[in-house]
Amino acid sequence: MWWIAGGIAALGLVVLVVALLATLGSLRRFAAAMQSLNRRLADGQQRVEPRLRELRKTAEALQEPLVAAQEKAAIIQVRRGAADNS
């Protein structure tokens, strides 16, 4: 009778080992896919970085004229408000 219990335990261990090996195989595939995606991400970032620096410089260069235009618009708005009140 003990051999039945031993057989069930051995069968359970075999199933456990098979499931573990299948899981490890999936994890290896996921790791390979992750490495591939990380390489693609790094490559894309390197390609975008110069354009991003250029856009930042352009935005910084436009900041001063934009502030000046906003100030002029505010002055014009105040003058129009003053003229409407007269």
C-alpha positions in Angstrom: 0.0 0.0 0.0 2.9 2.4 0.7 4.0 2.0 -2.9 0.8 3.7 -4.1 1.5 6.7 -1.9 5.1 6.7 -3.1 4.0 6.5 -6.7 1.6 9.4 -6.3 4.3 11.5 -4.6 6.8 10.6 -7.4 4.2 11.5 -10.0 3.6 14.8 -8.3 7.3 15.6 -8.3 7.6 14.8 -12.0 4.6 17.1 -12.7 6.3 19.8 -10.6 9.6 19.5 -12.4 7.9 19.6 -15.8 6.0 22.7 -14.8 9.1 24.3 -13.5 11.0 23.6 -16.7 8.2 25.0 -18.8 8.1 28.1 -16.7 11.9 28.6 -16.9 11.6 28.3 -20.7 9.0 31.0 -20.8 11.0 33.2 -18.6 14.0 32.9 -20.9 11.8 33.9 -23.9 10.5 36.8 -22.0 14.0 37.9 -21.0 15.1 37.7 -24.6 12.1 39.8 -25.7 12.8 42.3 -22.9 16.4 42.7 -24.0 15.3 43.2 -27.6 12.8 45.8 -26.6 15.4 47.6 -24.4 17.8 47.7 -27.3 15.2 49.1 -29.6 14.2 51.7 -27.0 17.8 52.8 -26.5 18.3 53.0 -30.3 15.2 55.1 -30.7 16.2 57.4 -27.8 19.6 58.0 -29.4 18.0 58.9 -32.7 15.5 61.3 -31.0 17.9 63.0 -28.6 19.5 65.4 -31.2 16.2 66.6 -32.4 14.9 67.0 -28.9 18.0 69.2 -28.0 17.3 71.2 -31.1 13.6 71.7 -30.1 14.7 72.8 -26.6 17.0 75.4 -28.0 14.3 76.7 -30.4 11.8 76.9 -27.5 14.4 78.8 -25.4 15.1 81.1 -28.2 11.4 81.8 -28.7 10.8 82.4 -25.0 12.0 86.0 -24.9 10.1 87.2 -28.0 7.0 85.5 -26.6 7.2 87.3 -23.3 7.7 90.6 -25.1 4.7 89.9 -27.3 2.6 89.0 -24.2 3.6 92.3 -22.5 2.7 94.3 -25.6 -0.6 92.6 -25.8 -1.3 93.3 -22.2 -0.4 97.0 -22.7 -2.7 97.2 -25.7 -5.5 95.5 -23.8 -5.1 98.0 -20.9 -5.2 100.9 -23.3 -8.3 99.6 -25.0 -9.9 99.2 -21.6 -9.0 102.7 -20.7 -10.3 104.1 -24.0 -13.6 102.2 -23.6 -14.0 103.6 -20.1 -13.6 107.2 -21.3 
